[in-house]
Amino acid sequence: MLFGPAWRMPDMPLSLPPLDLDRAFVREAIGKLKREAARSADTHLLRLELPAYPGIGFYFKDEAAHPTGSLKHRLARSLFLYALCNGRLRSDQAVVDASSGSTAISEAWFARLLGLEFIAVMPACTAPGKIRDVQALGGRCDLVDDPAQVHARAAWHAEQGACHLDQFGLAERATDWRGNNNIAESILAQMADEPDPVPAWIVCGVGTGGTSATIGRYLRYRQLSTQLCVAEPTGSAFARGWAGRDTTAVADAVTLIEGIGRPKVEPCFLFEVVDAVVEVPDAQSIAAAWELETLFGHRYGGSSGTNLVACLRLATAMRARGAGGSIVSLLCDRGARYDQTLFDPAWLAGHGIDLEKERLAIRRAIGTGAC
Ligand SMILES: *Cc1c(COP(=O)(O)O)cnc(C)c1O
């Protein structure tokens, strides 16, 4: 018996622990994050008509429209909330994370909102525009020559007392996969009145794996037939490991596309919820990123180009089968971040990329319905 005679008021009064003054900080910080979310609008779902693909609707969610310019705005908000609600983040702590840039920019923005010091551990080869953005938001960049060392360096900062936001370790957990306006719920709500409201495919790349995990889980939870296609640079660890569920897979090439194409399988990769993987050579992703400017009037980054190519390949297969339906993908970040890299013809030539040839091929794919 739980509440039998053995359960009595103890003779000694319980000595209460001292009031945790930091709870006031946590309360206020969560209030700030909630108010930021309430002031935010949803990102646009842009529709694209491509006459060569009749009966197929293309939709692109404009994640560049977040205040910090990428889909990492969602992740950074979730990581701060997760750290605070887990009691891992106190008022006197700095926060640290390893990032190829986009996450660092969003985390710096939220750290400033909460009045916390932020350290971004980045590979030294990160696009200069991203480093500038982090610094402009008051963040400190700790640049590491060997990209493989960023995690160890972030762990070192955590040993010195910083709170490790740990995007690669926590991305799939920090996001509420059953809803709470996560990216999948938002997409499906925005599709509700479209001709094909349940997409045939949703297409995204894999960096942390958080976005693909959230979308894949949500599609099952909502009992939808939509399939999830991962668009990755050719030879990435995700592409190598997916078919055999091999968590020891490593990339067999280094990609120029930032944000996706990880060199190894990260803890948040969920191979099981992915229905197809399309591998895209960097030159095609970059040409497609240039083409996005023609299609939408704005520049987007390389991983958005990777997504466009994968959408065209899926649409080509659907068209060949005489199938119609909708394909939804993401515009992951703003192109301005890559002015000195992907959008600099001299830089491209230096990396052996024949931009004009690749752009012609993409235009042909868009114009003829065959990619
Ligand atoms: C992080 C990132 C991705 C991939 O998203 P994940 O949710 O981390 O898998 C794609 N594109 C860009 C530009 C990114 O920064």
The ligand as an SDF file (V2000), in Angstrom:
LIG
                    3D

 15 15  0  0  0  0  0  0  0  0999 V2000
   20.9840   23.4850  -42.2140 C   0  0  0  0  0  0  0  0  0  0  0  0
   20.7300   23.7480  -43.6080 C   0  0  0  0  0  0  0  0  0  0  0  0
   20.0720   22.8090  -44.4000 C   0  0  0  0  0  0  0  0  0  0  0  0
   19.6230   21.4580  -43.8800 C   0  0  0  0  0  0  0  0  0  0  0  0
   18.7000   21.5090  -42.8000 O   0  0  0  0  0  0  0  0  0  0  0  0
   18.7810   20.5260  -41.5500 P   0  0  0  0  0  0  0  0  0  0  0  0
   17.4810   20.6910  -40.8660 O   0  0  0  0  0  0  0  0  0  0  0  0
   19.9190   20.9800  -40.6700 O   0  0  0  0  0  0  0  0  0  0  0  0
   19.0120   19.1280  -42.0080 O   0  0  0  0  0  0  0  0  0  0  0  0
   19.8730   23.1480  -45.7230 C   0  0  0  0  0  0  0  0  0  0  0  0
   20.2910   24.3280  -46.2400 N   0  0  0  0  0  0  0  0  0  0  0  0
   20.9180   25.2540  -45.4900 C   0  0  0  0  0  0  0  0  0  0  0  0
   21.3630   26.5390  -46.1010 C   0  0  0  0  0  0  0  0  0  0  0  0
   21.1580   25.0000  -44.1540 C   0  0  0  0  0  0  0  0  0  0  0  0
   21.7710   25.9160  -43.4070 O   0  0  0  0  0  0  0  0  0  0  0  0
  1  2  1  0
  2  3  1  0
  2 14  2  0
  3  4  1  0
  3 10  2  0
  4  5  1  0
  5  6  1  0
  6  7  2  0
  6  8  1  0
  6  9  1  0
 10 11  1  0
 11 12  2  0
 12 13  1  0
 12 14  1  0
 14 15  1  0
M  END
$$$$
